[in-house]
């Protein structure tokens, strides 16, 4: 079945970046409903708490005895110092992470090349690419130690097809696709799984 197969997710611990809204929030809630523990990571602490409350509510409604532990961590994945200090913020009972969902990312503007601000370029690459890589490196070391784990990277249809006005965003998502492809090939002979999900219209 899908990655959200309940029997396979009971009691698993999942780390979701960009969990304060959109796909990240919905993903966290689905894992909670499937009986997983969830670590929710994002820059907006107050919104994260609301999503964690939703996770707790759906877990209670599910009636499952597994999972039910939810932690929120305020963290900007584009900040290397914050990422380096990630483990210091993780509760002891949630340190054995089974699944990483790299969802943090965003798109800014529709300007054409020549009119794109450096701030937009640097912001999208810092989060969409460098942040994803930093968090993945952090977790893949742990997954290799225990010879288990699943890395799920949120790409985009923009990582397959470019469009006018999206040169930087599509470049970041093409980078995610290339990184994921290389990571998959590096880990193909291990029990660690690698998945890319490409939402689009």
N, C-alpha and C positions, 0 to 999 in steps of 0.2 A: 504494500500500500504506500501511502505518502510518508514523508518524514514525520508527520503528525500522528502516525499509527499509535493508538493509545497503549497497546500492550508493550510496545518497544520503548515508550517514553516514561512509563511509570517509575517515579523515583529518580529520574535523571536530573542532572543540574545543568541548566542552560544559561548562557550569557548572551544577552541581546544588547547590541549597541544601537544608539539612536532610538531608544525605546519609549520616548516621551510622546510620540504621535505617529500617525499614519501606519505604514506597514510594520514598523518596529513595535508599536503599541499593540497592534492586532496580533502580531506574532507572539508576543509575550503572553497575551491573554489565551491564545490557543494552546500554548504549551502548558499553561496553568490548568486549563480545562482537561488536558490529557494526563494530568497527574505528575507533572514535572515541578521541580524547584526552579525558580527563575531569578537571575541577577539582572536587574534593569539598569542600564547605563545611558546617561545623556547629560547634556549641559544644564538642563532646566530641572532643578531638584524638586520644585513645587509641583510641576506637572507629572514628574516621575511618580511621586507619591500617589497621585490620583490613579495612574495606571496600575500601580501595585495594589491599590484597593480593589480595582476591577478584577485583577488576577485572583485575589483572595476570595472575592465574591463568587466567581465562576468555579473556583476549586471547591468551595463549600457546596455549591449547587450540584457539582458532579458526584458528590458522595464518595469520592475515592479516598482510600486510607493512605495512599502514597503521595509524596510531594507536599505542597502546601507551604513551603518556605520561600519567602520573597524578600529580596534585599534591593535597595536602591542606592546607586553610587553616582554622585555628581562627578562627571569626568568629560573633558573635551578631548576626543581622540586625536585631534591635531596638535595637542600639546604633549611633546615628548616627555617632559618632566612628570606630567600627570599620569601618563601611561606607564612610565617606569615605576611609579609608586602605587600602581593598581592593587597589587597583592596586599598592601598594607590596609586597604579599605574593605577587603573581602572578609565577611564573617568566617570564622574557623570551620563551621559546619557546612559551608558552601564552597570550600576551596577545591574540592574534587570535581572540576567542571568536565562535563561530557560533551557538550555541544556549544560551539561558538557561532552566533549569527551576526555577521558583519553587515549591519544595516545602516549605520551612520553615514549620512551623505546628503548633499543638496545641490540644487541648480540655481544659479543667479543670472538674471538678465537674458536678453535675446539679441544683444548687440553683435554686429558683424565684425570680423577681424579688421583691426585698424582703429576700432572705437571701444574695444574691451578694456576695462580698467585693470590695472595690475592687481588691485585688491581682490577683484572677482576671480582672476586667474589663480592667484596664490591661495585664496580661500578654498576654492573647489578642489584644487590639487592637494592641499594640506589635509583636508578631511576625507574626500572621496578616495584618494589613493594612498598618501603617506600614512594617514591615520589607520586605514584598513590594514596596511602592511605592518605597522607597529604592533597593533593588537594581535594580528595573526602570529607574528614572531613570538610574542609573549606566550600565547596559548599552545602553539605547535611544539614548543620545547616540553611543555607539560604532557601533551598527548604522546610524544615520543617516549617519554619516561615510562608511562603506564601502558604504552602500546594499544591505545584506544582513543577514540575521539572522532568528532565530525565537525568539519569547518564548512559553514554555509555562507557564501558571499552573495550579497545583493548587487547584481549588475543592473542592466537595463537593456531594452531593445535598442537604446542609443549606443550600446556597446557593440552592436552588429550593423546598424544603419545610421549614418551621419545625417544631419539635417541643417539647413541654413539657419544661422542664428544660434547654433548650439555647438560651435567648434570646441569650446573648452569642456563643456559637460560631456560631450561625446568622446572627447579625448580621454577624460578621466575614466569613463566606463569602458572604453577600449582597453585602457591600462588594467582595469580590474579583470577583464576577460583574459588578457594575456598572463597576468599574475596568477590567476586561478588555474589556467591551463598548465603553467609551469609547475605550480604547487602539486597539482594532481599527478603529474608525471614523476615528481620527486617522491611522492608518497605511495605510488601505485603498488609497491611491494610490501606495504605495511598495512595493518588493520585500520589505519586512519582514513576516514572517508572525506572527500572533497566534493562540494556541490556548488554550482552557480545557478541562481534564479534570476531570470531577466524579465521583470514586469514591463508591460508596454500596452499600447492601445490595441 
